[in-house]
Amino acid sequence: MNHDYRKLMRSTVNRMICGVCGGIGEYLNIDPTLVRLIWLLCSLASCGTGLIVYIVAAVIMPENDGSVG
């Protein structure tokens, strides 16, 4: 059986601050800039809650070391 799976990890290539949006973009196979724009709009609409979620994601998500995916 083939266990081909992907893990959500912070990007080391497409990173602006911590690589969270870059990692999400790589996981979903979409442009990380689009993820950043959506994240910004959601953060503004939620009065900054997106910033807290970003910090939590930066702490929880492991960094991609190139061995997976």
PDB file with SEQRES, HELIX, SHEET and CRYST1 records, atoms N, CA, C and O in Angstrom:
SEQRES   1 A   69  MET ASN HIS ASP TYR ARG LYS LEU MET ARG SER THR VAL          
SEQRES   2 A   69  ASN ARG MET ILE CYS GLY VAL CYS GLY GLY ILE GLY GLU          
SEQRES   3 A   69  TYR LEU ASN ILE ASP PRO THR LEU VAL ARG LEU ILE TRP          
SEQRES   4 A   69  LEU LEU CYS SER LEU ALA SER CYS GLY THR GLY LEU ILE          
SEQRES   5 A   69  VAL TYR ILE VAL ALA ALA VAL ILE MET PRO GLU ASN ASP          
SEQRES   6 A   69  GLY SER VAL GLY                                              
HELIX    1 AA1 VAL A   20  LEU A   28  1                                   9    
HELIX    2 AA2 PRO A   32  ALA A   45  1                                  14    
HELIX    3 AA3 THR A   49  ILE A   60  1                                  12    
CRYST1    1.000    1.000    1.000  90.00  90.00  90.00 P 1           1          
ATOM      1  N   MET A   1       0.832  -1.180   0.000  1.00  0.00           N  
ATOM      2  CA  MET A   1       0.000   0.000   0.000  1.00  0.00           C  
ATOM      3  C   MET A   1       0.878   1.246   0.000  1.00  0.00           C  
ATOM      4  O   MET A   1       1.873   1.306   0.722  1.00  0.00           O  
ATOM      5  N   ASN A   2       0.523   2.211  -0.784  1.00  0.00           N  
ATOM      6  CA  ASN A   2       1.279   3.453  -0.870  1.00  0.00           C  
ATOM      7  C   ASN A   2       0.713   4.471   0.115  1.00  0.00           C  
ATOM      8  O   ASN A   2      -0.448   4.868   0.009  1.00  0.00           O  
ATOM      9  N   HIS A   3       1.526   4.884   1.058  1.00  0.00           N  
ATOM     10  CA  HIS A   3       1.105   5.873   2.050  1.00  0.00           C  
ATOM     11  C   HIS A   3       1.700   7.224   1.681  1.00  0.00           C  
ATOM     12  O   HIS A   3       2.554   7.753   2.393  1.00  0.00           O  
ATOM     13  N   ASP A   4       1.244   7.775   0.569  1.00  0.00           N  
ATOM     14  CA  ASP A   4       1.727   9.067   0.096  1.00  0.00           C  
ATOM     15  C   ASP A   4       0.890  10.168   0.742  1.00  0.00           C  
ATOM     16  O   ASP A   4      -0.290  10.321   0.425  1.00  0.00           O  
ATOM     17  N   TYR A   5       1.496  10.931   1.647  1.00  0.00           N  
ATOM     18  CA  TYR A   5       0.776  11.997   2.321  1.00  0.00           C  
ATOM     19  C   TYR A   5       1.668  13.226   2.452  1.00  0.00           C  
ATOM     20  O   TYR A   5       2.892  13.150   2.341  1.00  0.00           O  
ATOM     21  N   ARG A   6       1.027  14.337   2.686  1.00  0.00           N  
ATOM     22  CA  ARG A   6       1.738  15.596   2.878  1.00  0.00           C  
ATOM     23  C   ARG A   6       1.510  16.076   4.297  1.00  0.00           C  
ATOM     24  O   ARG A   6       0.472  15.801   4.899  1.00  0.00           O  
ATOM     25  N   LYS A   7       2.485  16.795   4.823  1.00  0.00           N  
ATOM     26  CA  LYS A   7       2.351  17.381   6.147  1.00  0.00           C  
ATOM     27  C   LYS A   7       2.356  18.900   5.996  1.00  0.00           C  
ATOM     28  O   LYS A   7       3.067  19.454   5.157  1.00  0.00           O  
ATOM     29  N   LEU A   8       1.559  19.550   6.812  1.00  0.00           N  
ATOM     30  CA  LEU A   8       1.526  21.007   6.841  1.00  0.00           C  
ATOM     31  C   LEU A   8       2.714  21.484   7.650  1.00  0.00           C  
ATOM     32  O   LEU A   8       2.800  21.231   8.851  1.00  0.00           O  
ATOM     33  N   MET A   9       3.638  22.182   6.982  1.00  0.00           N  
ATOM     34  CA  MET A   9       4.861  22.654   7.633  1.00  0.00           C  
ATOM     35  C   MET A   9       5.148  24.086   7.209  1.00  0.00           C  
ATOM     36  O   MET A   9       4.746  24.516   6.127  1.00  0.00           O  
ATOM     37  N   ARG A  10       5.844  24.819   8.065  1.00  0.00           N  
ATOM     38  CA  ARG A  10       6.255  26.177   7.708  1.00  0.00           C  
ATOM     39  C   ARG A  10       7.291  26.102   6.595  1.00  0.00           C  
ATOM     40  O   ARG A  10       8.156  25.226   6.595  1.00  0.00           O  
ATOM     41  N   SER A  11       7.195  27.014   5.663  1.00  0.00           N  
ATOM     42  CA  SER A  11       8.084  27.016   4.509  1.00  0.00           C  
ATOM     43  C   SER A  11       9.420  27.673   4.857  1.00  0.00           C  
ATOM     44  O   SER A  11       9.475  28.648   5.607  1.00  0.00           O  
ATOM     45  N   THR A  12      10.481  27.120   4.300  1.00  0.00           N  
ATOM     46  CA  THR A  12      11.788  27.761   4.415  1.00  0.00           C  
ATOM     47  C   THR A  12      12.129  28.520   3.138  1.00  0.00           C  
ATOM     48  O   THR A  12      13.069  29.314   3.114  1.00  0.00           O  
ATOM     49  N   VAL A  13      11.363  28.273   2.078  1.00  0.00           N  
ATOM     50  CA  VAL A  13      11.612  28.913   0.787  1.00  0.00           C  
ATOM     51  C   VAL A  13      10.714  30.131   0.601  1.00  0.00           C  
ATOM     52  O   VAL A  13      11.199  31.205   0.244  1.00  0.00           O  
ATOM     53  N   ASN A  14       9.414  29.978   0.839  1.00  0.00           N  
ATOM     54  CA  ASN A  14       8.433  31.055   0.639  1.00  0.00           C  
ATOM     55  C   ASN A  14       8.091  31.713   1.963  1.00  0.00           C  
ATOM     56  O   ASN A  14       6.939  31.675   2.396  1.00  0.00           O  
ATOM     57  N   ARG A  15       9.067  32.308   2.603  1.00  0.00           N  
ATOM     58  CA  ARG A  15       8.804  32.895   3.903  1.00  0.00           C  
ATOM     59  C   ARG A  15       8.987  34.407   3.850  1.00  0.00           C  
ATOM     60  O   ARG A  15       9.919  34.922   3.231  1.00  0.00           O  
ATOM     61  N   MET A  16       8.070  35.099   4.516  1.00  0.00           N  
ATOM     62  CA  MET A  16       8.189  36.540   4.694  1.00  0.00           C  
ATOM     63  C   MET A  16       8.544  36.827   6.157  1.00  0.00           C  
ATOM     64  O   MET A  16       9.498  37.550   6.441  1.00  0.00           O  
ATOM     65  N   ILE A  17       7.771  36.255   7.075  1.00  0.00           N  
ATOM     66  CA  ILE A  17       8.032  36.444   8.504  1.00  0.00           C  
ATOM     67  C   ILE A  17       8.448  35.102   9.109  1.00  0.00           C  
ATOM     68  O   ILE A  17       9.618  34.902   9.435  1.00  0.00           O  
ATOM     69  N   CYS A  18       7.503  34.198   9.256  1.00  0.00           N  
ATOM     70  CA  CYS A  18       7.802  32.883   9.854  1.00  0.00           C  
ATOM     71  C   CYS A  18       7.590  31.729   8.887  1.00  0.00           C  
ATOM     72  O   CYS A  18       7.973  30.603   9.205  1.00  0.00           O  
ATOM     73  N   GLY A  19       7.003  31.955   7.731  1.00  0.00           N  
ATOM     74  CA  GLY A  19       6.784  30.902   6.751  1.00  0.00           C  
ATOM     75  C   GLY A  19       5.452  30.190   6.870  1.00  0.00           C  
ATOM     76  O   GLY A  19       5.243  29.162   6.227  1.00  0.00           O  
ATOM     77  N   VAL A  20       4.535  30.724   7.689  1.00  0.00           N  
ATOM     78  CA  VAL A  20       3.235  30.076   7.877  1.00  0.00           C  
ATOM     79  C   VAL A  20       2.415  30.135   6.595  1.00  0.00           C  
ATOM     80  O   VAL A  20       1.936  29.103   6.126  1.00  0.00           O  
ATOM     81  N   CYS A  21       2.248  31.302   6.031  1.00  0.00           N  
ATOM     82  CA  CYS A  21       1.449  31.438   4.796  1.00  0.00           C  
ATOM     83  C   CYS A  21       2.116  30.720   3.629  1.00  0.00           C  
ATOM     84  O   CYS A  21       1.432  30.144   2.783  1.00  0.00           O  
ATOM     85  N   GLY A  22       3.437  30.751   3.578  1.00  0.00           N  
ATOM     86  CA  GLY A  22       4.147  30.016   2.539  1.00  0.00           C  
ATOM     87  C   GLY A  22       3.931  28.529   2.660  1.00  0.00           C  
ATOM     88  O   GLY A  22       3.773  27.839   1.653  1.00  0.00           O  
ATOM     89  N   GLY A  23       3.921  28.022   3.883  1.00  0.00           N  
ATOM     90  CA  GLY A  23       3.677  26.602   4.110  1.00  0.00           C  
ATOM     91  C   GLY A  23       2.262  26.203   3.745  1.00  0.00           C  
ATOM     92  O   GLY A  23       2.040  25.132   3.180  1.00  0.00           O  
ATOM     93  N   ILE A  24       1.304  27.060   4.066  1.00  0.00           N  
ATOM     94  CA  ILE A  24      -0.090  26.779   3.702  1.00  0.00           C  
ATOM     95  C   ILE A  24      -0.238  26.794   2.184  1.00  0.00           C  
ATOM     96  O   ILE A  24      -0.926  25.944   1.619  1.00  0.00           O  
ATOM     97  N   GLY A  25       0.400  27.749   1.525  1.00  0.00           N  
ATOM     98  CA  GLY A  25       0.356  27.814   0.066  1.00  0.00           C  
ATOM     99  C   GLY A  25       0.969  26.588  -0.586  1.00  0.00           C  
ATOM    100  O   GLY A  25       0.431  26.065  -1.561  1.00  0.00           O  
ATOM    101  N   GLU A  26       2.101  26.123  -0.048  1.00  0.00           N  
ATOM    102  CA  GLU A  26       2.735  24.921  -0.588  1.00  0.00           C  
ATOM    103  C   GLU A  26       1.862  23.695  -0.348  1.00  0.00           C  
ATOM    104  O   GLU A  26       1.767  22.828  -1.217  1.00  0.00           O  
ATOM    105  N   TYR A  27       1.229  23.611   0.808  1.00  0.00           N  
ATOM    106  CA  TYR A  27       0.370  22.474   1.137  1.00  0.00           C  
ATOM    107  C   TYR A  27      -0.849  22.413   0.223  1.00  0.00           C  
ATOM    108  O   TYR A  27      -1.256  21.332  -0.205  1.00  0.00           O  
ATOM    109  N   LEU A  28      -1.432  23.575  -0.076  1.00  0.00           N  
ATOM    110  CA  LEU A  28      -2.633  23.634  -0.917  1.00  0.00           C  
ATOM    111  C   LEU A  28      -2.321  23.784  -2.402  1.00  0.00           C  
ATOM    112  O   LEU A  28      -3.236  23.825  -3.226  1.00  0.00           O  
ATOM    113  N   ASN A  29      -1.047  23.864  -2.749  1.00  0.00           N  
ATOM    114  CA  ASN A  29      -0.594  24.056  -4.132  1.00  0.00           C  
ATOM    115  C   ASN A  29      -1.170  25.323  -4.755  1.00  0.00           C  
ATOM    116  O   ASN A  29      -1.613  25.311  -5.904  1.00  0.00           O  
ATOM    117  N   ILE A  30      -1.161  26.427  -3.985  1.00  0.00           N  
ATOM    118  CA  ILE A  30      -1.571  27.727  -4.508  1.00  0.00           C  
ATOM    119  C   ILE A  30      -0.471  28.736  -4.192  1.00  0.00           C  
ATOM    120  O   ILE A  30       0.430  28.460  -3.400  1.00  0.00           O  
ATOM    121  N   ASP A  31      -0.553  29.880  -4.804  1.00  0.00           N  
ATOM    122  CA  ASP A  31       0.448  30.923  -4.625  1.00  0.00           C  
ATOM    123  C   ASP A  31       0.422  31.439  -3.182  1.00  0.00           C  
ATOM    124  O   ASP A  31      -0.639  31.836  -2.701  1.00  0.00           O  
ATOM    125  N   PRO A  32       1.557  31.444  -2.485  1.00  0.00           N  
ATOM    126  CA  PRO A  32       1.594  31.936  -1.113  1.00  0.00           C  
ATOM    127  C   PRO A  32       1.172  33.407  -0.978  1.00  0.00           C  
ATOM    128  O   PRO A  32       0.697  33.813   0.083  1.00  0.00           O  
ATOM    129  N   THR A  33       1.340  34.198  -2.029  1.00  0.00           N  
ATOM    130  CA  THR A  33       0.901  35.593  -1.990  1.00  0.00           C  
ATOM    131  C   THR A  33      -0.607  35.674  -1.850  1.00  0.00           C  
ATOM    132  O   THR A  33      -1.118  36.547  -1.147  1.00  0.00           O  
ATOM    133  N   LEU A  34      -1.322  34.782  -2.506  1.00  0.00           N  
ATOM    134  CA  LEU A  34      -2.773  34.729  -2.378  1.00  0.00           C  
ATOM    135  C   LEU A  34      -3.171  34.372  -0.947  1.00  0.00           C  
ATOM    136  O   LEU A  34      -4.118  34.944  -0.405  1.00  0.00           O  
ATOM    137  N   VAL A  35      -2.459  33.437  -0.337  1.00  0.00           N  
ATOM    138  CA  VAL A  35      -2.731  33.061   1.053  1.00  0.00           C  
ATOM    139  C   VAL A  35      -2.480  34.257   1.970  1.00  0.00           C  
ATOM    140  O   VAL A  35      -3.252  34.505   2.896  1.00  0.00           O  
ATOM    141  N   ARG A  36      -1.406  34.995   1.713  1.00  0.00           N  
ATOM    142  CA  ARG A  36      -1.091  36.175   2.539  1.00  0.00           C  
ATOM    143  C   ARG A  36      -2.182  37.239   2.427  1.00  0.00           C  
ATOM    144  O   ARG A  36      -2.565  37.847   3.426  1.00  0.00           O  
ATOM    145  N   LEU A  37      -2.680  37.460   1.216  1.00  0.00           N  
ATOM    146  CA  LEU A  37      -3.743  38.451   1.028  1.00  0.00           C  
ATOM    147  C   LEU A  37      -5.037  38.018   1.719  1.00  0.00           C  
ATOM    148  O   LEU A  37      -5.702  38.834   2.357  1.00  0.00           O  
ATOM    149  N   ILE A  38      -5.388  36.759   1.596  1.00  0.00           N  
ATOM    150  CA  ILE A  38      -6.594  36.253   2.269  1.00  0.00           C  
ATOM    151  C   ILE A  38      -6.425  36.356   3.780  1.00  0.00           C  
ATOM    152  O   ILE A  38      -7.355  36.748   4.485  1.00  0.00           O  
ATOM    153  N   TRP A  39      -5.231  36.003   4.283  1.00  0.00           N  
ATOM    154  CA  TRP A  39      -4.968  36.081   5.723  1.00  0.00           C  
ATOM    155  C   TRP A  39      -5.071  37.530   6.204  1.00  0.00           C  
ATOM    156  O   TRP A  39      -5.612  37.789   7.279  1.00  0.00           O  
ATOM    157  N   LEU A  40      -4.558  38.465   5.421  1.00  0.00           N  
ATOM    158  CA  LEU A  40      -4.625  39.876   5.789  1.00  0.00           C  
ATOM    159  C   LEU A  40      -6.066  40.366   5.837  1.00  0.00           C  
ATOM    160  O   LEU A  40      -6.456  41.055   6.779  1.00  0.00           O  
ATOM    161  N   LEU A  41      -6.851  40.017   4.836  1.00  0.00           N  
ATOM    162  CA  LEU A  41      -8.257  40.432   4.815  1.00  0.00           C  
ATOM    163  C   LEU A  41      -9.031  39.836   5.987  1.00  0.00           C  
ATOM    164  O   LEU A  41      -9.844  40.520   6.608  1.00  0.00           O  
ATOM    165  N   CYS A  42      -8.782  38.578   6.286  1.00  0.00           N  
ATOM    166  CA  CYS A  42      -9.458  37.946   7.429  1.00  0.00           C  
ATOM    167  C   CYS A  42      -9.010  38.566   8.748  1.00  0.00           C  
ATOM    168  O   CYS A  42      -9.813  38.705   9.670  1.00  0.00           O  
ATOM    169  N   SER A  43      -7.754  38.933   8.844  1.00  0.00           N  
ATOM    170  CA  SER A  43      -7.252  39.571  10.066  1.00  0.00           C  
ATOM    171  C   SER A  43      -7.876  40.937  10.275  1.00  0.00           C  
ATOM    172  O   SER A  43      -8.238  41.299  11.394  1.00  0.00           O  
ATOM    173  N   LEU A  44      -8.001  41.690   9.202  1.00  0.00           N  
ATOM    174  CA  LEU A  44      -8.625  43.009   9.309  1.00  0.00           C  
ATOM    175  C   LEU A  44     -10.104  42.900   9.642  1.00  0.00           C  
ATOM    176  O   LEU A  44     -10.632  43.702  10.411  1.00  0.00           O  
ATOM    177  N   ALA A  45     -10.772  41.912   9.064  1.00  0.00           N  
ATOM    178  CA  ALA A  45     -12.198  41.744   9.310  1.00  0.00           C  
ATOM    179  C   ALA A  45     -12.484  41.242  10.726  1.00  0.00           C  
ATOM    180  O   ALA A  45     -13.570  41.465  11.262  1.00  0.00           O  
ATOM    181  N   SER A  46     -11.503  40.564  11.329  1.00  0.00           N  
ATOM    182  CA  SER A  46     -11.719  40.015  12.671  1.00  0.00           C  
ATOM    183  C   SER A  46     -11.040  40.845  13.754  1.00  0.00           C  
ATOM    184  O   SER A  46     -10.807  40.355  14.859  1.00  0.00           O  
ATOM    185  N   CYS A  47     -10.725  42.088  13.445  1.00  0.00           N  
ATOM    186  CA  CYS A  47     -10.109  43.023  14.402  1.00  0.00           C  
ATOM    187  C   CYS A  47      -8.801  42.499  14.982  1.00  0.00           C  
ATOM    188  O   CYS A  47      -8.520  42.713  16.161  1.00  0.00           O  
ATOM    189  N   GLY A  48      -8.006  41.823  14.175  1.00  0.00           N  
ATOM    190  CA  GLY A  48      -6.681  41.400  14.607  1.00  0.00           C  
ATOM    191  C   GLY A  48      -6.573  40.004  15.165  1.00  0.00           C  
ATOM    192  O   GLY A  48      -5.486  39.598  15.578  1.00  0.00           O  
ATOM    193  N   THR A  49      -7.647  39.256  15.192  1.00  0.00           N  
ATOM    194  CA  THR A  49      -7.584  37.883  15.689  1.00  0.00           C  
ATOM    195  C   THR A  49      -6.670  37.028  14.815  1.00  0.00           C  
ATOM    196  O   THR A  49      -6.056  36.078  15.301  1.00  0.00           O  
ATOM    197  N   GLY A  50      -6.579  37.357  13.544  1.00  0.00           N  
ATOM    198  CA  GLY A  50      -5.699  36.622  12.633  1.00  0.00           C  
ATOM    199  C   GLY A  50      -4.243  36.709  13.040  1.00  0.00           C  
ATOM    200  O   GLY A  50      -3.481  35.778  12.782  1.00  0.00           O  
ATOM    201  N   LEU A  51      -3.834  37.805  13.669  1.00  0.00           N  
ATOM    202  CA  LEU A  51      -2.460  37.947  14.150  1.00  0.00           C  
ATOM    203  C   LEU A  51      -2.173  36.945  15.257  1.00  0.00           C  
ATOM    204  O   LEU A  51      -1.098  36.346  15.296  1.00  0.00           O  
ATOM    205  N   ILE A  52      -3.124  36.764  16.150  1.00  0.00           N  
ATOM    206  CA  ILE A  52      -2.969  35.781  17.230  1.00  0.00           C  
ATOM    207  C   ILE A  52      -2.912  34.372  16.653  1.00  0.00           C  
ATOM    208  O   ILE A  52      -2.099  33.551  17.078  1.00  0.00           O  
ATOM    209  N   VAL A  53      -3.776  34.097  15.685  1.00  0.00           N  
ATOM    210  CA  VAL A  53      -3.792  32.778  15.044  1.00  0.00           C  
ATOM    211  C   VAL A  53      -2.475  32.537  14.306  1.00  0.00           C  
ATOM    212  O   VAL A  53      -1.967  31.415  14.309  1.00  0.00           O  
ATOM    213  N   TYR A  54      -1.916  33.570  13.674  1.00  0.00           N  
ATOM    214  CA  TYR A  54      -0.641  33.450  12.969  1.00  0.00           C  
ATOM    215  C   TYR A  54       0.474  33.101  13.951  1.00  0.00           C  
ATOM    216  O   TYR A  54       1.295  32.228  13.668  1.00  0.00           O  
ATOM    217  N   ILE A  55       0.511  33.764  15.082  1.00  0.00           N  
ATOM    218  CA  ILE A  55       1.549  33.503  16.081  1.00  0.00           C  
ATOM    219  C   ILE A  55       1.429  32.080  16.611  1.00  0.00           C  
ATOM    220  O   ILE A  55       2.435  31.388  16.764  1.00  0.00           O  
ATOM    221  N   VAL A  56       0.208  31.642  16.891  1.00  0.00           N  
ATOM    222  CA  VAL A  56      -0.001  30.267  17.361  1.00  0.00           C  
ATOM    223  C   VAL A  56       0.439  29.268  16.290  1.00  0.00           C  
ATOM    224  O   VAL A  56       1.084  28.266  16.599  1.00  0.00           O  
ATOM    225  N   ALA A  57       0.090  29.542  15.041  1.00  0.00           N  
ATOM    226  CA  ALA A  57       0.486  28.642  13.950  1.00  0.00           C  
ATOM    227  C   ALA A  57       2.004  28.609  13.791  1.00  0.00           C  
ATOM    228  O   ALA A  57       2.569  27.553  13.503  1.00  0.00           O  
ATOM    229  N   ALA A  58       2.670  29.744  13.972  1.00  0.00           N  
ATOM    230  CA  ALA A  58       4.124  29.790  13.861  1.00  0.00           C  
ATOM    231  C   ALA A  58       4.794  28.974  14.956  1.00  0.00           C  
ATOM    232  O   ALA A  58       5.872  28.416  14.749  1.00  0.00           O  
ATOM    233  N   VAL A  59       4.164  28.903  16.110  1.00  0.00           N  
ATOM    234  CA  VAL A  59       4.720  28.123  17.212  1.00  0.00           C  
ATOM    235  C   VAL A  59       4.425  26.634  17.036  1.00  0.00           C  
ATOM    236  O   VAL A  59       5.280  25.796  17.324  1.00  0.00           O  
ATOM    237  N   ILE A  60       3.224  26.301  16.567  1.00  0.00           N  
ATOM    238  CA  ILE A  60       2.795  24.906  16.490  1.00  0.00           C  
ATOM    239  C   ILE A  60       3.334  24.187  15.246  1.00  0.00           C  
ATOM    240  O   ILE A  60       3.759  23.035  15.334  1.00  0.00           O  
ATOM    241  N   MET A  61       3.320  24.856  14.098  1.00  0.00           N  
ATOM    242  CA  MET A  61       3.719  24.199  12.848  1.00  0.00           C  
ATOM    243  C   MET A  61       5.232  23.935  12.840  1.00  0.00           C  
ATOM    244  O   MET A  61       6.017  24.837  13.131  1.00  0.00           O  
ATOM    245  N   PRO A  62       5.643  22.706  12.510  1.00  0.00           N  
ATOM    246  CA  PRO A  62       7.085  22.435  12.410  1.00  0.00           C  
ATOM    247  C   PRO A  62       7.651  23.083  11.150  1.00  0.00           C  
ATOM    248  O   PRO A  62       6.926  23.321  10.184  1.00  0.00           O  
ATOM    249  N   GLU A  63       8.943  23.363  11.171  1.00  0.00           N  
ATOM    250  CA  GLU A  63       9.595  23.956  10.010  1.00  0.00           C  
ATOM    251  C   GLU A  63      10.015  22.856   9.045  1.00  0.00           C  
ATOM    252  O   GLU A  63      10.498  21.802   9.459  1.00  0.00           O  
ATOM    253  N   ASN A  64       9.826  23.112   7.756  1.00  0.00           N  
ATOM    254  CA  ASN A  64      10.177  22.148   6.728  1.00  0.00           C  
ATOM    255  C   ASN A  64      11.689  22.080   6.615  1.00  0.00           C  
ATOM    256  O   ASN A  64      12.341  23.080   6.314  1.00  0.00           O  
ATOM    257  N   ASP A  65      12.248  20.896   6.856  1.00  0.00           N  
ATOM    258  CA  ASP A  65      13.691  20.723   6.739  1.00  0.00           C  
ATOM    259  C   ASP A  65      14.100  20.091   5.409  1.00  0.00           C  
ATOM    260  O   ASP A  65      15.274  19.795   5.185  1.00  0.00           O  
ATOM    261  N   GLY A  66      13.121  19.890   4.538  1.00  0.00           N  
ATOM    262  CA  GLY A  66      13.397  19.349   3.210  1.00  0.00           C  
ATOM    263  C   GLY A  66      13.299  17.845   3.114  1.00  0.00           C  
ATOM    264  O   GLY A  66      13.417  17.295   2.019  1.00  0.00           O  
ATOM    265  N   SER A  67      13.083  17.148   4.240  1.00  0.00           N  
ATOM    266  CA  SER A  67      13.039  15.701   4.193  1.00  0.00           C  
ATOM    267  C   SER A  67      11.656  15.150   3.858  1.00  0.00           C  
ATOM    268  O   SER A  67      11.544  14.009   3.408  1.00  0.00           O  
ATOM    269  N   VAL A  68      10.600  15.937   4.067  1.00  0.00           N  
ATOM    270  CA  VAL A  68       9.229  15.489   3.804  1.00  0.00           C  
ATOM    271  C   VAL A  68       8.639  16.346   2.708  1.00  0.00           C  
ATOM    272  O   VAL A  68       8.792  17.567   2.726  1.00  0.00           O  
ATOM    273  N   GLY A  69       7.961  15.718   1.744  1.00  0.00           N  
ATOM    274  CA  GLY A  69       7.235  16.440   0.697  1.00  0.00           C  
ATOM    275  C   GLY A  69       8.149  17.023  -0.256  1.00  0.00           C  
ATOM    276  O   GLY A  69       7.716  17.670  -1.210  1.00  0.00           O  
TER     277      GLY A  69                                                      
END                                                                             
